[in-house]
Amino acid sequence: MSLNCSDLCPLWPCEDKKEYKGVWVVGEVSEKGLHEASLQMLTPALKVSKKLRSEVVGVLIGYNVKKYADEFIKHGASKVIVVDDKALSTYYPMLYGDVIVELAKRFKPELILIAATMRGREMAPYIANTLKTGITADCTDFDVDEKTGDVLQIRPPFGAMLLAHIKTPSRRPQVSTARPNVFPVPPRDDSRSGEIIEVKVNVRKPRMKLISVKKIKKEEVPIEKAEVIVSGGKGIGSKEGFKVLEELANLLGGVVAGSRKAVDAGWIPRERQVGQTGKSVKPILYIAVGISGAAQHMFGVREAGVIVAINKDENAPIFRQADYGIVSDYREVLPKLIEYINSLKKEPRLLKELIE
Ligand SMILES: Cc1cc2nc3c(=O)[nH]c(=O)nc-3n(C[C@H](O)[C@H](O)[C@H](O)COP(=O)(O)OP(=O)(O)OC[C@H]3O[C@@H](n4cnc5c(N)ncnc54)[C@H](O)[C@@H]3O)c2cc1C
């Protein structure tokens, strides 16, 4: 028996897919400017748009945001839709989400890509739900089903060594997110030009009110921006044990991170977790100490330059993926490494070479 999609889901009838064209990347602008993660989403957008023979469109909403449109174009977008309105000067997830929904109804894109930042994670499900369409979060790759034109939204399922290919077969637009640093920013080309479309949207009154903003003190560089990371796992054994990792990280101008087991044990804060349910990082040097190398952890270091593993078990899986491995108890090797690096301080050139 063959069922059509309206039998399966009478409330969400099938869309005429042919009416939908274009791959959108929603830009996130804060007081720091256009978020790099939004530009990173142009990489999968360009790949998918090539296969769909459509164009990449940047979407910028907020107040005083038009000035960022050119960034989108220089990095590969053909057009940018801009809604620049004082009523959008404060970010409210539903307010911003409603503007995207209205634009999507008007322009009918086939795919909306949103970086899975804090804001993206709030807005994307709201947008998909309001448009009564599917969403795939935390994609790691994209492709296109040549027969149907559906986008294959590829991501690892929870806890398995597989890659799921997820489709939204009957509804449009398709909505997907990817985490920051999973894709690189496409190269900038200053010779590129494109169209900027300014749109007026009726912005409704927000149903919430921002009363005050309290900035969280961040003394350290966030791990996703660090060039050197010394990362500890369950093998460190205690919070106390992380002190020597901190010492090594300070010497190398880096930061400390860790595996989920180290986070669950309360030895390091959750925002320093590397991996599938933590953060993706792209340091020049990643030193993994007392970490076994589970797939969910290694997922977060795919973009790392050189990986050095220190583990007392010579059969630890991490040695299969590390560029350099030291089979030893970290309590023996790290003090020696610190002593050696301290001796190089008199020769800063050698220390720089060691990191690079
Ligand atoms: C859905 C899902 C999502 C997940 N997401 C993440 C994630 O985002 N990030 C993540 O890290 N994990 C994640 N995990 C957990 C992951 O599967 C592993 O359990 C975890 O990464 C293991 O952490 P570990 O390597 O610190 O600990 P273990 O696997 O216990 O390894 C400890 C290692 O330390 C070594 N060791 C012990 N003592 C010493 C010593 N003195 N000196 C040197 N080496 C020593 C041991 O030989 C061992 O290899 C996820 C799991 C699931 C199911």
The ligand as an SDF file (V2000), in Angstrom:
LIG
                    3D

 53 58  0  0  0  0  0  0  0  0999 V2000
   25.5260   10.8070   22.8490 C   0  0  0  0  0  0  0  0  0  0  0  0
   26.8810   10.9340   23.4640 C   0  0  0  0  0  0  0  0  0  0  0  0
   27.5300   12.1420   23.3650 C   0  0  0  0  0  0  0  0  0  0  0  0
   28.8140   12.2760   23.9110 C   0  0  0  0  0  0  0  0  0  0  0  0
   29.4610   13.4870   23.8010 N   0  0  0  0  0  0  0  0  0  0  0  0
   30.7230   13.5930   24.2490 C   0  0  0  0  0  0  0  0  0  0  0  0
   31.4630   14.8150   24.0940 C   0  0  0  0  0  0  0  0  0  0  0  0
   30.9620   15.8180   23.5880 O   0  0  0  0  0  0  0  0  0  0  0  0
   32.7290   14.8400   24.5460 N   0  0  0  0  0  0  0  0  0  0  0  0
   33.3380   13.7780   25.1340 C   0  0  0  0  0  0  0  0  0  0  0  0
   34.5190   13.8810   25.5270 O   0  0  0  0  0  0  0  0  0  0  0  0
   32.6510   12.6360   25.3270 N   0  0  0  0  0  0  0  0  0  0  0  0
   31.3750   12.5290   24.9060 C   0  0  0  0  0  0  0  0  0  0  0  0
   30.6960   11.3710   25.1270 N   0  0  0  0  0  0  0  0  0  0  0  0
   31.3130   10.3280   25.9990 C   0  0  0  0  0  0  0  0  0  0  0  0
   32.3110    9.4740   25.2650 C   0  0  0  0  0  0  0  0  0  0  0  0
   31.6580    8.3890   24.6570 O   0  0  0  0  0  0  0  0  0  0  0  0
   33.3750    8.9280   26.2480 C   0  0  0  0  0  0  0  0  0  0  0  0
   32.7340    8.2450   27.2970 O   0  0  0  0  0  0  0  0  0  0  0  0
   34.2610   10.0130   26.8630 C   0  0  0  0  0  0  0  0  0  0  0  0
   34.7880   10.8430   25.8360 O   0  0  0  0  0  0  0  0  0  0  0  0
   35.4240    9.3420   27.5770 C   0  0  0  0  0  0  0  0  0  0  0  0
   36.1080   10.3050   28.3060 O   0  0  0  0  0  0  0  0  0  0  0  0
   37.6260   10.0670   28.6970 P   0  0  0  0  0  0  0  0  0  0  0  0
   38.4140    9.7620   27.4860 O   0  0  0  0  0  0  0  0  0  0  0  0
   37.9980   11.2480   29.5110 O   0  0  0  0  0  0  0  0  0  0  0  0
   37.5070    8.8250   29.6930 O   0  0  0  0  0  0  0  0  0  0  0  0
   37.8940    7.3080   29.5210 P   0  0  0  0  0  0  0  0  0  0  0  0
   37.3010    6.7340   28.2920 O   0  0  0  0  0  0  0  0  0  0  0  0
   37.5540    6.6670   30.8210 O   0  0  0  0  0  0  0  0  0  0  0  0
   39.4570    7.3200   29.3000 O   0  0  0  0  0  0  0  0  0  0  0  0
   40.3790    7.6950   30.2780 C   0  0  0  0  0  0  0  0  0  0  0  0
   41.7420    7.4520   29.6750 C   0  0  0  0  0  0  0  0  0  0  0  0
   42.7360    7.9190   30.5830 O   0  0  0  0  0  0  0  0  0  0  0  0
   43.8260    7.0320   30.5440 C   0  0  0  0  0  0  0  0  0  0  0  0
   44.5480    7.2120   31.8130 N   0  0  0  0  0  0  0  0  0  0  0  0
   44.1570    6.8150   33.0480 C   0  0  0  0  0  0  0  0  0  0  0  0
   45.0440    7.2300   33.9590 N   0  0  0  0  0  0  0  0  0  0  0  0
   46.0350    7.8630   33.2850 C   0  0  0  0  0  0  0  0  0  0  0  0
   47.2420    8.4980   33.6820 C   0  0  0  0  0  0  0  0  0  0  0  0
   47.5940    8.5690   34.9810 N   0  0  0  0  0  0  0  0  0  0  0  0
   48.0280    9.0580   32.7320 N   0  0  0  0  0  0  0  0  0  0  0  0
   47.6930    8.9890   31.4010 C   0  0  0  0  0  0  0  0  0  0  0  0
   46.5490    8.3880   30.9880 N   0  0  0  0  0  0  0  0  0  0  0  0
   45.7200    7.8580   31.9170 C   0  0  0  0  0  0  0  0  0  0  0  0
   43.2180    5.6680   30.3550 C   0  0  0  0  0  0  0  0  0  0  0  0
   44.1510    4.7580   29.7940 O   0  0  0  0  0  0  0  0  0  0  0  0
   42.0550    5.9830   29.4270 C   0  0  0  0  0  0  0  0  0  0  0  0
   42.4260    5.7890   28.0630 O   0  0  0  0  0  0  0  0  0  0  0  0
   29.4360   11.1940   24.5790 C   0  0  0  0  0  0  0  0  0  0  0  0
   28.7490    9.9700   24.6650 C   0  0  0  0  0  0  0  0  0  0  0  0
   27.5030    9.8420   24.1150 C   0  0  0  0  0  0  0  0  0  0  0  0
   26.8040    8.5230   24.2220 C   0  0  0  0  0  0  0  0  0  0  0  0
  1  2  1  0
  2  3  1  0
  2 52  2  0
  3  4  2  0
  4  5  1  0
  4 50  1  0
  5  6  2  0
  6  7  1  0
  6 13  1  0
  7  8  2  0
  7  9  1  0
  9 10  1  0
 10 11  2  0
 10 12  1  0
 12 13  2  0
 13 14  1  0
 14 15  1  0
 14 50  1  0
 15 16  1  0
 16 17  1  0
 16 18  1  0
 18 19  1  0
 18 20  1  0
 20 21  1  0
 20 22  1  0
 22 23  1  0
 23 24  1  0
 24 25  2  0
 24 26  1  0
 24 27  1  0
 27 28  1  0
 28 29  2  0
 28 30  1  0
 28 31  1  0
 31 32  1  0
 32 33  1  0
 33 34  1  0
 33 48  1  0
 34 35  1  0
 35 36  1  0
 35 46  1  0
 36 37  1  0
 36 45  1  0
 37 38  2  0
 38 39  1  0
 39 40  1  0
 39 45  2  0
 40 41  1  0
 40 42  2  0
 42 43  1  0
 43 44  2  0
 44 45  1  0
 46 47  1  0
 46 48  1  0
 48 49  1  0
 50 51  2  0
 51 52  1  0
 52 53  1  0
M  END
$$$$
